[in-house]
Structures are given as C-alpha cells and as structure tokens.
Amino acid sequence: MAKITYIEHNGAEHVLDVKAGLSVMEGAVKSNIPGIDADCGGACACATCHVYVDPAWADKTGTPTAMEESMLDFAENVEPNSRLSCQIKVTDELDGLIVRMPESQH
C-alpha cells in the first residue's frame, strides 16, 4: 500500500491508501475522487486522468512513454510535470505521492 494525496484544483485533498499494482488513476476511480474521470478505463486512449505530479516525486514516477505523450496533447494546461494517472503504477516506493488535478477537470 502507498498513501497517495490527490488534490483537486480547488485545494480539496483526498488521502488514500492505494494497493501496489494498481494505477494512480484506479485508486482515484475506486474512491470516486473528483477530477479523474478515466473515460477510457486506463487504456491510455484519452486524457481525462491528467494530473500534475508533485516535482519531488517526478523521478520516482518515471517518464511518460511516447503513447502517453501523444495523449497528453489532448489535455488542457499541460505542464512539464503532467502525467496520465493511468500510466503511473503504484509501488511501495510511491508512499507519500502527491498529485494535483488541473482546473479543467472538476
């Protein structure tokens, strides 16, 4: 389990224990966290699970694949720390991860 903090654009925080092996998106969807719609169900075929990874966690969450980069082209307000939460696999090393949702996803 990893404790992950999801922060909505309005500042509302949701702290969840997410099972290793799930994606950051799956943890949010299973707990009905606002701002992560996951329209494609985690297939990296949309950008409705766009998050900003806290800069302190960038190295631990890895780098986007070419496919993820392509899907991020469809997201609004993409920043250097933008990721699709469906592409971040939860591991014990991500305990404490913080992600923020963009204003366009509320």
C-alpha positions, 0 to 999 in steps of 0.5 A: 500500500502507498498513501497517495494525496490527490488534490483537486484544483480547488485545494480539496485533498483526498488521502488514500491508501492505494494497493501496489499494482494498481494505477494512480488513476484506479485508486482515484476511480475506486474512491470516486475522487473528483477530477479523474474521470478515466473515460477510457478505463486506463487504456491510455486512449484519452486524457481525462486522468491528467494530473500534475505530479508533485516535482519531488516525486517526478523521478520516482514516477518515471517518464511518460512513454511516447503513447502517453505523450501523444495523449497528453496533447489532448489535455488542457494546461499541460505542464512539464510535470503532467502525467496520465494517472493511468500510466503511473503504477503504484509501488511501495516506493510511491508512499507519500505521492502527491498529485494535483488535478488541473482546473479543467477537470472538476 
